[in-house]
Amino acid sequence: MTQRELARRSGLTEASVCKYLSGSRTPQAEAVVLLAKALGTTSDYLLGIKRDEGSIYRDLEKQILENKENLSPEERMSLIMLLSSK
């Protein structure tokens, strides 16, 4: 993708995109989000932020515990089978 195309897809100016890519200017958070959407990725990826595996599992565990009462018996069994499989 060209800088012009990235600018068009993100809604940023071509000059801004050029400066961000050359490192002569740091994008604000809003611009990072627009660039990430235009590139089909996340702002975390663009910023080099990696989540450790443990935090992913903690988030998943929290979501399960918060929503367990909303699961049907079949959904609970499916979740148990999924979590116990290797």
Secondary structure, 3 states (H helix, E strand, C coil): CCHHHHHHHHCCCHHHHHHHHHCCCCCCHHHHHHHHHHHCCCHHHHHCCCCCHHHHHHHHHHHHHHHHHHCCHHHHHHHHHHHHCC
